Amino acid sequence: MGVRILWIAAAMCAATMLWMGCDTDNDDNVDSPNAPLARQIDSLITATLSPSIPVHSAVAKVEDPVRDFSWTGSAGEADPESNETMTDNHRFRLASVTKPMTAALILRLMEEGAVELDSTAWHYLGDGVGVNFDSLHVWQGTTYGKSITVRQLLQHTSGLPDYVFDGPTNFLGLTEFLLYALANPDKQWEPYEMVQWSYRHLDPIGAPGAEYHYSDTGYVLLGLIAEVVTGQPLAQAYRHYIFAPLGMTQSYLHLHESAVSGGPLSHAFFLSVDTDDYNTSFDWGGGGVVCSASDLTKFIRAIGGNSLFENATTTTFMFDWTMTEPGIEYGMGIEKRTNEHGEFIGHPGAYGSFAYYWVERGISIAGTVNQLDGDVEGFLLDVVDVMK
């Protein structure tokens, strides 16, 4: 999902440290050729903070192996209520940046022969996961639930609605699901409940395969498929196929397993609402992973550098692009943005998370501004302008 904030004038870290907090950790000392780059990005991460949105904190990591440049920086307060300073080690909620991980997990299972992309979700799940497939997708009097394929779920072409953001909204732009979640902040969601919400409260977008429509519902079904074919909870499947091979030691599936060792979890905001006060277990396979900027960088560089999969050609499935709007194409759990600087593959997420790999330059940018309305696109474009 695209995210926006109002920009404030860039201020140097030293001048704002007393009230915002600022922490940087880069491999380039003040006398190195890369020091000017680091100072410029320092100012950009500080400039993401805005009391009017509000954006309380941000952290990001930028890597450019060609320049031997590695920068990590943070600013603001990880918890504004306690005045906890945001640091480079703080973890954050990925929201939809989880989707490339779920897609990569399914493709790893495809490599093992456990999943076929053109087999149906029904083939793997049947009636044993709490989902009524006859009710899942009914379009113009025809039931399509049992014909939706894994490929369609991965590419958001299943015709299923998004249980979080689809449907009528109130004067604040909140859907029925979000209103329910806000009214029940302690509810621990089971995956089948999100899918049930989708077909009990929302209508399909169209017949399967007819068009692209972003759907968290589809990624919950993919998570369920991963659990069934591996015989493991989704959290363990992520760890076995994604986190452990890439050395992502600070990553875990939030609210569905205990937090692994690592930095504290920073607070993410939905406008003025601190989501730390709410159980967001409904994110799950579409948005439930928590990790650090360092771990997220390992993941997006593995995707961009084609080092995650056993078979190098598997990436061609992930990068099977469909145009969603001018300049943006979607593959399997990942998007490609094209502008005058080149191609950028990755994904944004609610709460202002992001991970992108600049294809032509081999540069990665990953992090968060911890706010649904944060200007992620503006920050990314400014970083690209500095690094070009």
C-alpha positions as CSV (number, residue, x, y, z in Angstrom):
1,M,0.0,0.0,0.0
2,G,1.3,3.4,-0.8
3,V,2.0,5.7,2.2
4,R,2.4,9.5,2.5
5,I,3.6,12.1,5.1
6,L,4.2,15.8,5.1
7,W,8.0,16.5,4.8
8,I,9.7,18.7,7.3
9,A,12.9,20.6,6.6
10,A,15.9,18.3,6.8
11,A,17.9,18.8,10.0
12,M,21.3,17.4,10.9
13,C,21.3,14.6,13.5
14,A,23.4,16.5,16.0
15,A,21.1,19.4,16.1
16,T,18.0,17.3,16.8
17,M,19.4,14.6,19.0
18,L,18.2,16.0,22.2
19,W,14.5,16.0,21.4
20,M,14.2,13.4,18.5
21,G,17.0,11.0,19.1
22,C,19.2,9.9,16.3
23,D,21.5,6.8,16.0
24,T,23.6,5.9,13.0
25,D,25.9,3.0,12.4
26,N,27.8,2.9,9.2
27,D,31.0,1.4,8.0
28,D,32.4,4.7,6.7
29,N,34.4,7.0,9.0
30,V,34.4,10.7,8.7
31,D,37.5,10.6,6.5
32,S,36.3,7.9,4.0
33,P,35.1,8.7,0.5
34,N,31.6,7.5,1.5
35,A,31.2,9.8,4.5
36,P,29.3,12.5,2.5
37,L,26.8,9.9,1.4
38,A,26.3,8.8,5.0
39,R,25.8,12.4,6.2
40,Q,23.2,13.0,3.5
41,I,21.2,9.9,4.4
42,D,21.5,10.8,8.1
43,S,19.6,14.0,7.3
44,L,17.0,12.2,5.3
45,I,16.1,9.7,8.0
46,T,15.8,12.6,10.5
47,A,13.6,14.5,8.0
48,T,11.0,11.7,8.0
49,L,9.9,12.7,11.5
50,S,6.8,14.9,11.6
51,P,4.7,15.9,14.6
52,S,1.7,16.7,12.4
53,I,1.2,13.2,10.9
54,P,2.6,12.0,13.4
55,V,5.7,10.1,12.5
56,H,7.5,9.3,15.7
57,S,10.4,7.1,14.6
58,A,12.2,5.7,11.6
59,V,15.0,3.3,10.9
60,A,16.6,2.2,7.6
61,K,19.6,0.4,6.1
62,V,21.2,1.2,2.7
63,E,23.8,-1.1,1.1
64,D,25.8,-0.6,-2.0
65,P,28.5,-3.3,-2.4
66,V,30.0,-1.6,-5.4
67,R,30.9,1.4,-3.3
68,D,31.6,-0.8,-0.3
69,F,29.0,1.3,1.4
70,S,26.8,0.1,4.3
71,W,24.7,2.7,6.3
72,T,22.2,2.1,9.0
73,G,20.4,5.0,10.8
74,S,17.5,5.7,13.0
75,A,15.7,8.7,14.5
76,G,12.9,9.6,16.8
77,E,11.3,7.7,19.7
78,A,10.5,4.0,19.5
79,D,7.8,4.6,22.1
80,P,6.8,8.3,22.4
81,E,4.9,7.6,25.7
82,S,8.0,6.5,27.5
83,N,10.4,8.6,25.4
84,E,12.3,5.5,24.4
85,T,14.9,6.5,21.8
86,M,14.7,4.7,18.4
87,T,18.0,2.8,17.6
88,D,19.4,0.9,14.7
89,N,18.6,-2.3,16.5
90,H,14.9,-1.7,17.1
91,R,12.7,-4.2,15.3
92,F,9.4,-3.2,13.5
93,R,6.3,-4.7,12.0
94,L,6.7,-5.5,8.3
95,A,3.0,-5.5,7.5
96,S,2.7,-6.4,3.8
97,V,6.5,-6.6,3.3
98,T,5.7,-10.1,4.7
99,K,4.1,-11.0,1.4
100,P,7.4,-11.5,-0.5
101,M,8.4,-13.9,2.3
102,T,5.2,-15.9,2.1
103,A,5.6,-16.0,-1.7
104,A,9.2,-17.1,-1.4
105,L,8.2,-19.8,1.0
106,I,5.6,-21.2,-1.4
107,L,8.1,-21.2,-4.2
108,R,10.7,-23.0,-2.0
109,L,8.0,-25.6,-1.5
110,M,7.4,-25.7,-5.2
111,E,11.1,-26.5,-5.7
112,E,10.7,-29.5,-3.3
113,G,7.8,-30.7,-5.3
114,A,5.4,-30.2,-2.4
115,V,3.3,-27.5,-4.1
116,E,2.3,-27.0,-7.8
117,L,1.4,-23.5,-8.8
118,D,-1.5,-24.5,-11.0
119,S,-3.1,-26.8,-8.4
120,T,-6.0,-25.4,-6.5
121,A,-5.9,-24.2,-2.9
122,W,-8.8,-26.7,-2.3
123,H,-6.5,-29.5,-3.4
124,Y,-4.2,-28.8,-0.5
125,L,-6.6,-27.6,2.2
126,G,-9.9,-29.4,1.7
127,D,-12.4,-28.8,4.5
128,G,-9.9,-29.2,7.3
129,V,-8.9,-25.6,7.9
130,G,-12.2,-24.0,8.8
131,V,-12.8,-22.6,5.4
132,N,-16.0,-23.3,3.4
133,F,-14.7,-23.4,-0.2
134,D,-18.2,-23.5,-1.6
135,S,-18.8,-20.1,0.0
136,L,-15.3,-18.7,-0.4
137,H,-15.9,-17.2,-3.9
138,V,-19.4,-16.9,-5.4
139,W,-19.5,-14.7,-8.4
140,Q,-22.7,-14.1,-10.5
141,G,-24.3,-17.2,-9.2
142,T,-21.3,-19.5,-9.8
143,T,-19.1,-21.0,-7.0
144,Y,-15.4,-20.7,-7.9
145,G,-13.9,-21.4,-4.5
146,K,-12.6,-24.8,-5.3
147,S,-11.0,-23.7,-8.6
148,I,-8.8,-20.9,-7.3
149,T,-5.1,-21.8,-7.9
150,V,-2.0,-21.2,-5.9
151,R,-0.6,-19.1,-8.8
152,Q,-3.7,-16.9,-8.7
153,L,-3.3,-16.4,-4.9
154,L,0.3,-15.5,-5.3
155,Q,-0.4,-13.0,-8.1
156,H,-3.5,-11.4,-6.5
157,T,-5.7,-12.6,-9.4
158,S,-8.0,-14.9,-7.5
159,G,-10.9,-12.5,-7.4
160,L,-11.0,-12.6,-3.6
161,P,-11.5,-9.4,-1.7
162,D,-9.1,-8.0,0.8
163,Y,-10.6,-8.5,4.3
164,V,-8.8,-5.6,5.8
165,F,-9.3,-2.7,3.4
166,D,-12.2,-3.7,1.1
167,G,-15.8,-2.8,1.6
168,P,-17.7,0.3,2.7
169,T,-15.8,2.8,5.0
170,N,-16.9,5.3,7.6
171,F,-16.2,9.0,7.6
172,L,-12.6,8.2,8.8
173,G,-12.0,5.8,6.0
174,L,-12.2,2.7,8.3
175,T,-13.7,-0.5,6.9
176,E,-16.0,-2.7,8.9
177,F,-13.1,-5.1,9.6
178,L,-10.9,-2.3,11.0
179,L,-13.7,-1.0,13.2
180,Y,-14.2,-4.5,14.6
181,A,-10.5,-4.9,15.2
182,L,-10.3,-1.5,17.0
183,A,-13.3,-2.4,19.1
184,N,-11.8,-5.8,20.0
185,P,-8.1,-4.9,20.7
186,D,-7.3,-8.2,22.6
187,K,-8.7,-10.7,20.2
188,Q,-6.3,-13.4,19.1
189,W,-7.2,-14.2,15.5
190,E,-7.0,-17.6,13.9
191,P,-6.2,-17.7,10.2
192,Y,-9.5,-19.3,9.1
193,E,-11.4,-16.4,10.9
194,M,-9.9,-13.8,8.5
195,V,-10.9,-15.9,5.5
196,Q,-14.4,-16.4,6.9
197,W,-14.7,-12.7,7.4
198,S,-13.8,-12.2,3.7
199,Y,-16.7,-14.4,2.4
200,R,-19.2,-13.5,5.1
201,H,-18.8,-9.8,4.8
202,L,-17.5,-9.0,1.3
203,D,-18.2,-9.9,-2.3
204,P,-15.6,-11.2,-4.8
205,I,-14.0,-8.7,-7.2
206,G,-14.5,-10.9,-10.2
207,A,-14.0,-14.4,-11.5
208,P,-10.6,-16.1,-10.7
209,G,-7.9,-15.1,-13.2
210,A,-9.9,-12.2,-14.6
211,E,-8.1,-9.3,-13.1
212,Y,-5.5,-8.1,-10.5
213,H,-6.9,-7.1,-7.1
214,Y,-4.6,-6.9,-4.0
215,S,-5.9,-9.4,-1.4
216,D,-4.6,-10.2,2.1
217,T,-7.2,-13.0,2.1
218,G,-5.3,-14.8,-0.6
219,Y,-2.1,-14.6,1.4
220,V,-3.8,-16.1,4.5
221,L,-4.8,-19.1,2.3
222,L,-1.1,-19.4,1.1
223,G,0.0,-19.4,4.7
224,L,-2.5,-22.2,5.4
225,I,-1.2,-24.2,2.4
226,A,2.3,-23.8,3.7
227,E,1.2,-25.2,7.1
228,V,-0.6,-28.2,5.6
229,V,2.2,-29.3,3.2
230,T,5.0,-28.8,5.7
231,G,3.2,-30.1,8.7
232,Q,4.6,-27.1,10.6
233,P,3.1,-23.8,12.0
234,L,3.7,-21.0,9.6
235,A,6.2,-19.4,12.0
236,Q,8.4,-22.5,11.9
237,A,8.1,-22.8,8.1
238,Y,9.3,-19.2,7.7
239,R,12.2,-20.0,10.0
240,H,13.2,-23.3,8.2
241,Y,12.9,-22.0,4.6
242,I,13.6,-18.3,4.9
243,F,15.0,-17.0,8.1
244,A,17.6,-19.6,9.0
245,P,19.1,-20.0,5.5
246,L,19.5,-16.2,5.3
247,G,20.8,-15.7,8.8
248,M,17.7,-13.6,9.8
249,T,18.2,-14.3,13.5
250,Q,16.0,-11.4,14.7
251,S,12.9,-12.2,12.7
252,Y,9.7,-13.9,13.9
253,L,5.9,-14.1,13.3
254,H,4.5,-11.6,15.6
255,L,1.7,-12.7,18.1
256,H,1.9,-16.3,16.7
257,E,5.1,-17.3,18.4
258,S,7.4,-16.0,21.1
259,A,9.8,-13.2,20.1
260,V,13.3,-14.4,19.3
261,S,16.3,-12.6,20.8
262,G,17.1,-9.2,19.3
263,G,16.3,-5.6,19.7
264,P,13.0,-4.2,21.2
265,L,9.9,-3.8,19.0
266,S,9.3,-0.2,18.1
267,H,5.7,1.2,18.1
268,A,3.9,1.5,14.8
269,F,1.0,3.9,14.3
270,F,-2.2,3.9,12.4
271,L,-2.6,7.7,12.2
272,S,-2.8,8.7,15.9
273,V,-3.5,5.1,17.1
274,D,-0.6,3.3,18.6
275,T,-1.0,-0.3,17.3
276,D,1.2,-1.6,20.1
277,D,-2.0,-1.4,22.2
278,Y,-3.8,-3.7,19.8
279,N,-3.6,-7.4,18.9
280,T,-2.8,-7.4,15.2
281,S,-2.6,-11.2,14.9
282,F,-4.9,-10.8,11.9
283,D,-1.9,-9.8,9.8
284,W,-0.4,-13.4,9.7
285,G,0.7,-14.6,6.3
286,G,-0.1,-11.3,4.6
287,G,1.7,-9.1,7.1
288,G,2.7,-10.6,10.4
289,V,6.5,-10.8,10.4
290,V,8.6,-8.6,12.7
291,C,12.3,-8.1,12.0
292,S,15.2,-5.6,12.0
293,A,16.5,-3.4,9.2
294,S,19.5,-5.7,9.0
295,D,17.4,-8.8,8.6
296,L,15.1,-7.2,6.1
297,T,18.2,-6.2,4.1
298,K,19.4,-9.8,4.0
299,F,16.0,-10.9,2.6
300,I,15.6,-8.3,-0.1
301,R,19.2,-8.7,-1.2
302,A,18.7,-12.4,-1.5
303,I,15.7,-11.9,-3.7
304,G,17.4,-9.2,-5.8
305,G,20.6,-11.2,-6.0
306,N,18.8,-14.5,-6.7
307,S,20.5,-16.3,-3.8
308,L,17.5,-17.6,-1.9
309,F,16.1,-20.4,-4.1
310,E,17.7,-23.7,-4.8
311,N,17.1,-23.3,-8.6
312,A,18.1,-19.9,-10.1
313,T,15.2,-20.1,-12.5
314,T,12.7,-20.1,-9.7
315,T,13.0,-16.3,-9.6
316,T,11.4,-16.1,-13.0
317,F,8.1,-17.3,-11.4
318,M,8.3,-14.6,-8.8
319,F,9.1,-12.0,-11.4
320,D,6.2,-13.0,-13.7
321,W,4.9,-9.4,-13.9
322,T,1.4,-8.0,-14.4
323,M,0.9,-4.3,-14.9
324,T,-1.2,-2.8,-12.1
325,E,-0.7,0.9,-12.9
326,P,1.7,2.9,-14.9
327,G,5.2,2.3,-13.6
328,I,4.2,-0.5,-11.2
329,E,4.0,-4.2,-12.0
330,Y,3.2,-7.1,-9.6
331,G,4.7,-10.6,-9.7
332,M,4.3,-13.2,-7.0
333,G,4.3,-11.4,-3.7
334,I,6.6,-8.7,-5.0
335,E,6.3,-5.5,-7.1
336,K,8.5,-3.8,-9.7
337,R,8.6,0.0,-9.9
338,T,10.2,1.6,-12.9
339,N,11.3,5.2,-13.1
340,E,14.0,7.3,-14.7
341,H,16.6,5.7,-12.5
342,G,15.8,2.1,-13.4
343,E,13.9,-0.8,-11.9
344,F,13.2,-1.4,-8.2
345,I,11.9,-4.7,-6.9
346,G,10.4,-5.0,-3.4
347,H,7.3,-4.3,-1.4
348,P,5.8,-1.5,0.8
349,G,3.7,-2.2,3.9
350,A,1.3,-0.5,6.1
351,Y,2.9,1.2,9.1
352,G,5.4,2.6,6.6
353,S,7.7,-0.4,6.1
354,F,9.6,-0.9,2.9
355,A,12.2,-3.1,1.2
356,Y,13.5,-2.4,-2.3
357,Y,16.4,-3.6,-4.5
358,W,17.7,-1.3,-7.2
359,V,18.3,-3.8,-10.0
360,E,20.8,-1.9,-12.2
361,R,22.9,-0.8,-9.2
362,G,22.6,-3.6,-6.8
363,I,21.6,-1.2,-4.0
364,S,19.2,-2.1,-1.3
365,I,17.0,0.2,0.9
366,A,15.0,-1.3,3.7
367,G,13.4,0.0,6.9
368,T,10.3,1.7,8.2
369,V,8.8,5.1,9.3
370,N,6.4,3.3,11.6
371,Q,3.3,5.2,10.4
372,L,0.6,4.3,8.0
373,D,0.7,7.8,6.5
374,G,4.4,8.1,6.3
375,D,6.0,9.3,3.1
376,V,7.9,6.2,2.2
377,E,8.0,7.0,-1.5
378,G,9.5,10.4,-0.8
379,F,12.2,9.0,1.4
380,L,13.1,6.3,-1.1
381,L,13.3,8.7,-4.0
382,D,15.5,11.0,-2.0
383,V,17.8,8.2,-1.0
384,V,18.0,7.1,-4.7
385,D,18.8,10.7,-5.6
386,V,21.7,10.7,-3.1
387,M,23.0,7.3,-4.2
388,K,22.6,7.7,-8.0
